Amino acid sequence: MIDSSCRRIVSYESLATGDKRTLDGHTIFEIGSITKVFTSLLLADMVERKEVALTDPVSKYLPANVKMPERNGRQITLENLATHTSGLPRLPSNPAKKVQ
């Protein structure tokens, strides 16, 4: 058992077959498609509670200094993100090298 004052990182296996580098708290993994399920469920719940609307532009929930691109001259909405019709790339072009 680990008490709440400790941080423990447990890893198993390697980055790839034959790769001897150890995995640690700074190793970056692509989480993958499972997050889509949880994100969609949270969005549906927030829509039900009338906290957000599917037609809300994503920019409404971003800091003012963040520039959100448009799709075909229209703002990208939460629905566009949820249905993968935003036109945004699948992966970022500038992933962080290390997590701090």
PEJOGI-V861861 format. One record per backbone hydrogen bond with DSSP energy under -0.5 kcal/mol. CO is the residue of the C=O (numbers start at 1). NH is the residue of the N-H. E is the energy in kcal/mol with one decimal. If there is no record, write none. Layout:
BEGIN
CO&NH&E  CO&NH&E
END
This chain:
BEGIN
3&6&-1.7  8&10&-0.5  16&19&-2.4  18&20&-0.6  21&15&-0.5  24&27&-1.6  29&31&-0.7  32&35&-1.3  33&36&-1.3  33&37&-0.7  34&37&-0.6  34&38&-1.2  35&39&-2.7  36&40&-2.3  37&41&-2.1  38&42&-2.4  39&43&-2.4  40&44&-2.6  41&45&-2.2  42&46&-2.4  43&47&-2.4  44&48&-2.4  45&49&-2.0  46&51&-2.7  46&52&-1.0  47&50&-1.3  53&56&-2.0  54&79&-2.3  56&78&-2.0  57&60&-1.5  58&61&-2.1  59&62&-1.2  63&66&-2.0  65&67&-0.5  66&68&-0.7  67&69&-0.5  69&76&-0.6  70&72&-0.5  71&74&-1.6  74&71&-3.0  76&58&-3.1  77&81&-1.8  78&82&-2.6  79&83&-2.3  80&85&-2.6  80&86&-0.8  81&84&-0.9  98&100&-0.5
END
